[in-house]
Amino acid sequence: MESIKRTEVRKLLSPVVLVSPTSTSSKIVGILKEAKTYEAFLKKNGKIGMVTTRDLLKTSNITNVKANSISVFIPPLSPRSTIAEAARLMMEYKIRALPIVEGKDILGEIRAISIICEIKEGNFSNIIAQDIMSAKPLTLTRDDSASKARNLMIRRKIDHIPIVNGKKLSGILTSSHLVFSMGQATETIERSTTFSEEKRKFEFPIRYAMDTEPLTCKPNENILQILDTMVKQSTTYSIATFAEEVQGIITYRDYMKLIAEQLKVNDPPVYIVGLPEDPLEAEMVKSKFIKVIKNLKKRFPFIEESKAKIKTFTEGNKERRRYEVSVSIVTPKNTFSLSEKGWDLPKMFDTVTDNLKKRIQQKNPRRRDTREKKEPDFLL
């Protein structure tokens, strides 16, 4: 597992699907369907954005919304980034792929399935479905509306919903099924309906979009056997059943949880509450904070944990956000804190962590006499 942790992502490079920032949602749907993929990437203002199938579900007008208005900036990887880093980012931001960038060029992407398959010969021979599955998943019926499924997927941040008839499994609905079949399903709706055009795209029964032959497994089945079947059938899930009743569901995310734990890197204890939803901004903030704490711990190993709390305030224009950042360093006998307010979150973290470092160093200058190691004054 150690060799896998250090493997560079360039060795798992896959072709990437790129779209224009001005591409409409309906065009992106067609591109994703043809490529049989879940996400597409785009370049905008020197950053890399991602549009996923679930992002497309959020659009109120799928024919006119542009990619740049629904995309989310994400942290890119360099070709020399490790699989451990890729697995961590995918888990934290609940995504299935990350772009691999060198300079201004997107070389390709690394996918969750590539990482999963890379380690499938690892020490997982004794792990069964019920050990990693999401037990008692949310379910719907064939006659529930697509809009209900859509709202649940968006609110719960999920992409798979088992469909039941009574207590027995009847099918599966994924975010891709829903997005790809919207146009076709709309044509089957009675023309006498009084729903608006926007609602008509989602007010049809789930049975028009679901897969009636879902992939299933047994709760006691080995996870490597399940993975092999998922890969062969090109699915992103497997539903664990007993006597035709749903017991749980396994998706890429469940495998990634297991892998991320195995590949976990021992960072200093750092806790950040209130990270922004934008993955790129969140990763910039997290990286800055962790880097500072690592450097501080080299000199002050007594630090037990480090905390950062971010409060976000919206004023006037919803796009304009003001932040308040509070940082605390916890030691055996004291807590050392600083705070900062402003509009530029990454810059604020630079300021607050730099000031924190300066204040600690001012209070605790290096001593020439190293024979007696004494705790710094601020720890007392």
Sequence and secondary structure as in RCSB ss.txt:
>XXXX:A:sequence
MESIKRTEVRKLLSPVVLVSPTSTSSKIVGILKEAKTYEAFLKKNGKIGMVTTRDLLKTSNITNVKANSISVFIP
PLSPRSTIAEAARLMMEYKIRALPIVEGKDILGEIRAISIICEIKEGNFSNIIAQDIMSAKPLTLTRDDSASKAR
NLMIRRKIDHIPIVNGKKLSGILTSSHLVFSMGQATETIERSTTFSEEKRKFEFPIRYAMDTEPLTCKPNENILQ
ILDTMVKQSTTYSIATFAEEVQGIITYRDYMKLIAEQLKVNDPPVYIVGLPEDPLEAEMVKSKFIKVIKNLKKRF
PFIEESKAKIKTFTEGNKERRRYEVSVSIVTPKNTFSLSEKGWDLPKMFDTVTDNLKKRIQQKNPRRRDTREKKE
PDFLL
>XXXX:A:secstr
 HHHHH BGGGG B   B  TT BHHHHHHHHHHHT SEEEEEETTEEEEEEHHHHHT S TTT BHHHH EE  
 B TT BHHHHHHHHHHHT SEEEEEETTEEEEEEEHHHHHHHTTTSS TT BHHHHSEES   EETTSBHHHHH
HHHHHHT SEEEEEETTEEEEEEEHHHHHHHHHHHHHTS TT    HHHHTT SBGGGTSBSS  EE TTSBHHH
HHHHHHHTT SEEEEEETTEEEEEEEHHHHHHHHHHHT      EEEES  S HHHHHHHHHHHHHHHHHHHHH 
TT  EEEEEEEEEE SSTT EEEEEEEEEE SS EEEEEEEES HHHHHHHHHHHHHHHHHHHS   S  SS   
 GGG 
